[in-house]
Amino acid sequence: MRFVGLISAVAAFFISSAALAQEWDVYVNRENFFSLNLPGEPTETQMPWKTAKGTALTARVFTAVAPASSILAGTYSLTIVDYNSAKGEIPTAIEEAAKVVRAKGTVKYEGVNMLDMHRSWRITVETPRSRILAEILVAMNGRLYLSQAETALNVPPPANFQASLQILDDNGVRIRYRTVTGATPDEVVPVTPQNTARESGRVAALINGTWKAAGGSCEAAYFKSAERLKTKRGEEAMAGTVVNSGTTISGQAIISGPREGQFINPANDQAIFLFENKPGDKLSFSAIGAPAIGWPDVTLDLCPGSRG
């Protein structure tokens, strides 16, 4: 297993306290067949996992904590349960894991989803102090994967974590199914080409243009969108540039799918910013990855006439 791209201790010493010297990056675990964006090297623990039928299995839990001063402060975990010794219980595995999540608080949302071409079940649970975003799937390797992000109620949803889980094969190659089917004949997994086209068109129209920071000028714009394109994962995106304090960052703004709202580096496929449209032709940017670690959050205004 390995954690890719953690910043060095020397470099971390000089990064601003707002970032607390920790960068999100990809953690790869070949033994358990997954990769995942995490805010640091996770700790691994084990715990008993009993199925509804009483079968005793073992869960492996990988946990990483983002610093309290980070914009995505919280606890991030992935629980993996190998059902290969209880294959007859795989059809109920997702629902049994969902019950574990529901018991943690008040359910605010749940429904079928797609995660990297796997059918998944998504749940949002709130407690008096925190919000838990969970995603549950069973892969063809016979393992249950349950990701959970527990953050404060007032922080942005951790999309860079929730959408990043990838299942790997025996050679460490990412598995993506050709089709995603529902658990029942009448279940529709919300990932059709028509929905993708509609959503990407909607978001592209909203972020199109030139955007300036408060007190800034349109001539020295913070963000400029460019042409439509696809990421290396085949996601719908728009090219764009971000300029701040003399630094220019070129990247891709993902406009549909599980990673919608991330501005990524096309060279390494990692998130640099989270972006979100706001009412009144405004656009927010929050830095979460290199080379923008430590940049303050900004809310941008659309430059008049920049949409043509």
C-alpha positions as CSV (number, residue, x, y, z in Angstrom):
1,M,0.0,0.0,0.0
2,R,1.2,3.6,-0.5
3,F,0.1,7.2,0.0
4,V,0.9,9.2,-3.1
5,G,2.2,12.8,-2.9
6,L,2.2,13.8,0.7
7,I,4.1,17.0,1.1
8,S,7.5,16.7,2.8
9,A,8.0,17.7,6.5
10,V,10.3,20.5,5.5
11,A,7.9,22.0,3.1
12,A,5.0,21.5,5.5
13,F,6.8,23.7,8.1
14,F,6.5,26.7,5.8
15,I,2.9,26.3,4.7
16,S,0.4,28.7,6.3
17,S,-1.5,27.7,9.4
18,A,-4.7,27.9,7.4
19,A,-3.7,24.7,5.6
20,L,-2.0,23.1,8.7
21,A,0.6,21.5,6.5
22,Q,-1.5,18.7,5.3
23,E,-2.5,18.0,1.7
24,W,-5.2,15.7,0.4
25,D,-3.9,13.1,-2.0
26,V,-4.5,9.5,-3.2
27,Y,-4.0,6.6,-0.8
28,V,-3.6,3.3,-2.6
29,N,-4.1,-0.1,-0.9
30,R,-3.5,-3.1,-3.2
31,E,-4.2,-5.6,-0.4
32,N,-7.8,-4.4,-0.1
33,F,-8.2,-3.4,-3.7
34,F,-9.0,0.3,-3.5
35,S,-7.7,3.9,-3.8
36,L,-9.1,6.9,-2.1
37,N,-8.5,10.6,-1.5
38,L,-7.5,11.2,2.1
39,P,-6.1,14.1,4.2
40,G,-3.2,12.0,5.4
41,E,-1.9,8.4,5.9
42,P,-4.7,6.4,7.4
43,T,-4.6,4.2,10.5
44,E,-5.9,0.7,10.0
45,T,-8.0,-1.1,12.6
46,Q,-10.2,-4.2,12.7
47,M,-13.5,-4.9,14.3
48,P,-16.1,-7.7,14.2
49,W,-18.9,-7.4,11.7
50,K,-22.0,-9.6,12.2
51,T,-24.5,-10.0,9.4
52,A,-28.2,-10.1,9.9
53,K,-28.0,-13.9,9.7
54,G,-25.4,-13.9,12.5
55,T,-22.4,-14.7,10.3
56,A,-19.2,-13.4,12.0
57,L,-17.0,-11.5,9.6
58,T,-14.2,-9.0,10.1
59,A,-14.2,-5.4,9.0
60,R,-11.1,-3.5,8.2
61,V,-11.3,0.3,8.9
62,F,-9.0,2.9,7.4
63,T,-9.3,6.3,9.1
64,A,-7.7,9.7,8.5
65,V,-8.4,13.0,10.2
66,A,-8.1,16.4,8.6
67,P,-6.9,19.2,10.9
68,A,-9.4,21.3,12.8
69,S,-8.3,24.5,11.0
70,S,-8.7,22.9,7.6
71,I,-11.7,23.8,5.4
72,L,-12.6,20.1,5.3
73,A,-11.8,19.4,9.0
74,G,-13.3,16.1,10.0
75,T,-12.8,12.3,10.2
76,Y,-12.7,10.3,7.0
77,S,-13.0,6.5,7.0
78,L,-13.4,3.5,4.7
79,T,-14.7,0.2,6.1
80,I,-14.2,-3.0,4.1
81,V,-15.9,-6.3,4.8
82,D,-14.9,-9.4,2.8
83,Y,-18.1,-11.4,2.1
84,N,-16.4,-14.1,0.1
85,S,-17.0,-16.6,2.9
86,A,-20.7,-15.6,3.0
87,K,-21.5,-15.0,-0.6
88,G,-25.2,-15.9,-0.1
89,E,-25.5,-12.8,2.1
90,I,-24.1,-10.3,-0.4
91,P,-27.5,-9.2,-1.7
92,T,-28.4,-7.8,1.8
93,A,-24.9,-6.4,2.6
94,I,-25.6,-2.9,1.5
95,E,-28.9,-2.6,3.4
96,E,-27.2,-4.0,6.6
97,A,-24.4,-1.4,6.3
98,A,-27.0,1.3,5.7
99,K,-28.7,0.4,9.0
100,V,-25.4,1.0,10.8
101,V,-25.1,4.5,9.3
102,R,-28.8,5.4,10.0
103,A,-28.3,4.5,13.7
104,K,-25.8,7.4,14.0
105,G,-28.3,10.2,13.7
106,T,-31.2,11.7,11.8
107,V,-31.3,10.7,8.1
108,K,-31.5,13.7,5.9
109,Y,-31.1,12.0,2.6
110,E,-30.7,8.5,1.1
111,G,-31.0,7.0,-2.3
112,V,-29.4,4.9,-5.0
113,N,-26.3,6.5,-6.7
114,M,-23.5,5.6,-9.0
115,L,-19.8,5.8,-7.9
116,D,-17.2,5.3,-10.6
117,M,-19.6,3.0,-12.5
118,H,-20.6,0.9,-9.4
119,R,-24.1,1.0,-8.1
120,S,-24.0,2.5,-4.6
121,W,-26.3,3.7,-1.8
122,R,-25.7,7.2,-0.5
123,I,-26.9,8.4,2.9
124,T,-26.6,11.7,4.7
125,V,-27.1,11.6,8.5
126,E,-26.9,14.6,10.9
127,T,-26.2,14.7,14.6
128,P,-26.5,17.9,16.8
129,R,-22.8,18.6,16.0
130,S,-21.9,16.9,12.7
131,R,-22.9,15.7,9.3
132,I,-22.0,12.2,8.1
133,L,-21.9,11.5,4.3
134,A,-21.8,7.8,3.6
135,E,-21.5,5.8,0.4
136,I,-21.9,2.0,0.3
137,L,-21.2,-0.4,-2.5
138,V,-20.4,-4.1,-3.1
139,A,-17.8,-4.8,-5.8
140,M,-17.4,-7.9,-7.9
141,N,-14.5,-9.0,-5.7
142,G,-17.1,-9.8,-3.0
143,R,-16.2,-7.0,-0.7
144,L,-18.4,-4.4,0.9
145,Y,-17.0,-0.8,0.9
146,L,-18.5,1.8,3.2
147,S,-17.0,5.3,3.1
148,Q,-17.9,7.8,5.7
149,A,-17.0,11.5,6.1
150,E,-18.0,13.1,9.4
151,T,-17.6,16.9,9.3
152,A,-19.1,20.0,11.0
153,L,-22.5,21.1,9.8
154,N,-21.2,24.4,8.5
155,V,-18.4,23.1,6.3
156,P,-18.6,22.3,2.5
157,P,-19.6,18.7,1.6
158,P,-16.3,16.8,1.1
159,A,-16.9,15.9,-2.5
160,N,-13.2,15.2,-3.1
161,F,-13.4,12.3,-0.6
162,Q,-16.9,11.0,-1.4
163,A,-16.4,10.7,-5.1
164,S,-12.8,9.5,-5.1
165,L,-13.2,5.8,-4.1
166,Q,-11.9,3.5,-6.9
167,I,-12.0,-0.3,-6.8
168,L,-8.9,-2.1,-8.1
169,D,-8.4,-5.5,-9.6
170,D,-5.6,-8.0,-8.8
171,N,-3.1,-6.0,-10.8
172,G,-4.0,-2.7,-9.2
173,V,-6.0,-1.5,-12.2
174,R,-9.2,0.5,-11.6
175,I,-12.4,-1.5,-12.2
176,R,-15.2,0.3,-14.0
177,Y,-18.3,-1.7,-15.2
178,R,-19.6,-1.3,-18.7
179,T,-23.2,-0.9,-17.4
180,V,-24.7,0.0,-14.0
181,T,-27.9,-1.8,-13.2
182,G,-30.4,-1.4,-10.4
183,A,-30.9,-3.8,-7.6
184,T,-34.5,-4.3,-8.7
185,P,-36.1,-4.1,-12.2
186,D,-37.8,-0.8,-11.4
187,E,-34.8,0.9,-9.8
188,V,-33.2,3.5,-12.0
189,V,-29.6,4.4,-11.2
190,P,-29.3,8.2,-11.9
191,V,-26.4,8.0,-14.4
192,T,-27.9,8.1,-17.9
193,P,-26.3,9.9,-20.9
194,Q,-29.3,12.2,-21.1
195,N,-28.9,13.2,-17.4
196,T,-25.2,13.8,-17.9
197,A,-25.7,16.0,-20.9
198,R,-28.4,18.0,-19.2
199,E,-26.4,18.5,-16.0
200,S,-23.2,19.4,-17.7
201,G,-24.9,21.9,-19.9
202,R,-26.6,23.5,-16.9
203,V,-23.3,23.9,-14.9
204,A,-21.3,25.0,-17.9
205,A,-23.7,27.8,-18.5
206,L,-23.4,28.9,-14.9
207,I,-19.6,29.0,-14.7
208,N,-19.0,30.3,-18.2
209,G,-17.3,33.7,-18.4
210,T,-14.7,35.8,-16.6
211,W,-14.9,36.2,-12.8
212,K,-13.3,38.7,-10.5
213,A,-12.6,38.7,-6.8
214,A,-14.1,41.4,-4.5
215,G,-12.0,44.6,-5.0
216,G,-10.3,43.1,-8.1
217,S,-10.6,43.9,-11.7
218,C,-11.9,42.0,-14.7
219,E,-8.6,42.6,-16.5
220,A,-6.9,40.7,-13.8
221,A,-9.7,38.1,-13.3
222,Y,-9.4,35.4,-10.7
223,F,-11.1,32.7,-12.9
224,K,-11.7,32.4,-16.6
225,S,-13.5,29.5,-18.2
226,A,-12.6,28.2,-21.6
227,E,-13.6,25.3,-23.9
228,R,-15.6,22.2,-23.0
229,L,-13.6,19.0,-22.8
230,K,-13.4,15.7,-21.0
231,T,-11.1,14.7,-18.1
232,K,-8.9,11.6,-18.3
233,R,-11.7,9.7,-16.6
234,G,-14.1,10.8,-19.3
235,E,-16.0,13.3,-17.2
236,E,-17.6,16.4,-18.7
237,A,-15.5,19.5,-17.8
238,M,-14.4,23.0,-18.9
239,A,-10.9,24.2,-19.2
240,G,-10.1,27.2,-17.1
241,T,-7.4,29.3,-15.4
242,V,-7.2,30.7,-11.9
243,V,-4.9,33.6,-11.1
244,N,-4.0,34.9,-7.7
245,S,-1.1,36.9,-6.4
246,G,0.9,36.4,-9.6
247,T,0.4,32.7,-9.7
248,T,-1.6,31.1,-12.6
249,I,-3.1,27.7,-12.3
250,S,-4.5,26.0,-15.4
251,G,-7.0,23.1,-14.8
252,Q,-10.3,21.5,-15.6
253,A,-13.6,22.3,-13.8
254,I,-15.7,19.2,-13.6
255,I,-19.3,19.9,-14.5
256,S,-21.1,16.6,-14.1
257,G,-20.9,13.3,-12.2
258,P,-19.8,12.4,-8.7
259,R,-16.8,14.9,-8.8
260,E,-18.9,17.8,-10.1
261,G,-17.7,21.0,-8.4
262,Q,-14.0,20.1,-8.4
263,F,-11.3,22.0,-10.3
264,I,-8.6,19.5,-11.0
265,N,-5.0,19.3,-12.2
266,P,-5.3,17.3,-15.5
267,A,-1.7,16.1,-15.1
268,N,-2.4,14.1,-11.9
269,D,-6.2,14.1,-11.8
270,Q,-6.2,15.6,-8.3
271,A,-8.5,18.3,-7.0
272,I,-7.0,21.8,-6.5
273,F,-10.2,23.7,-5.7
274,L,-13.9,23.2,-4.9
275,F,-16.2,25.6,-6.7
276,E,-19.8,26.3,-6.3
277,N,-22.3,28.6,-8.0
278,K,-24.0,31.1,-5.7
279,P,-27.2,33.2,-6.3
280,G,-26.7,36.5,-8.1
281,D,-24.0,35.5,-10.6
282,K,-21.5,34.6,-8.0
283,L,-19.0,31.8,-7.8
284,S,-17.1,30.5,-4.8
285,F,-13.6,28.9,-4.9
286,S,-12.0,27.0,-1.9
287,A,-8.4,25.7,-2.2
288,I,-7.9,22.1,-1.1
289,G,-4.8,20.9,-3.0
290,A,-1.5,21.9,-4.4
291,P,-0.4,24.3,-5.7
292,A,-3.1,26.4,-4.0
293,I,-2.7,25.2,-0.4
294,G,-3.2,28.1,2.0
295,W,-5.1,30.3,-0.4
296,P,-8.1,32.0,1.2
297,D,-11.7,31.2,0.2
298,V,-13.1,33.7,-2.3
299,T,-16.5,34.6,-3.7
300,L,-16.3,35.9,-7.2
301,D,-18.5,38.2,-9.3
302,L,-19.2,37.7,-13.0
303,C,-17.6,40.3,-15.2
304,P,-20.3,42.1,-17.3
305,G,-20.5,41.0,-20.9
306,S,-17.9,38.1,-20.4
307,R,-20.4,35.4,-21.5
308,G,-20.7,36.9,-25.0
